[in-house]
Amino acid sequence: DPSGVTYALEVAIDAEFNSLRIAKYDLTTSSHKPTAAEALADGTYYWRVRASDNANNAGDFSTVWSFVVDTRV
């Protein structure tokens, strides 16, 4: 989209996204490196993303994906 695209990223401890751990909106790149304040404890997390154009037309959230943080390995 020539008008620009932003992304919303949500990371939660539950697949229904009731307990968000990271919520970043208006990201201008398709990647995000968590800050020290966003460090996640060991456990399973769920994430999803969606894109919006410059006219605030937001797409649907993506499929929900999961990942595991395990600092013991």
RATA-V120894 format. One record per backbone hydrogen bond with DSSP energy under -1.0 kcal/mol. NH is the residue of the N-H (numbers start at 0). CO is the residue of the C=O. E is the energy in kcal/mol with one decimal. If there is no record, write none. Layout:
BEGIN
nh;co;e
NH;CO;E
NH;CO;E
END
This chain:
BEGIN
nh;co;e
3;0;-1.6
5;51;-2.6
6;26;-2.2
7;49;-2.6
8;23;-3.1
9;47;-2.3
10;21;-2.8
11;45;-2.8
12;18;-1.8
16;13;-1.8
20;10;-3.7
21;10;-2.0
23;8;-2.7
26;6;-2.4
38;35;-1.3
42;68;-2.1
44;66;-3.0
45;11;-2.7
46;64;-2.9
47;9;-1.8
49;7;-1.7
51;5;-2.6
52;56;-1.6
53;3;-1.0
55;52;-2.0
58;50;-3.1
61;48;-2.5
64;46;-2.4
66;44;-2.1
68;42;-2.9
END
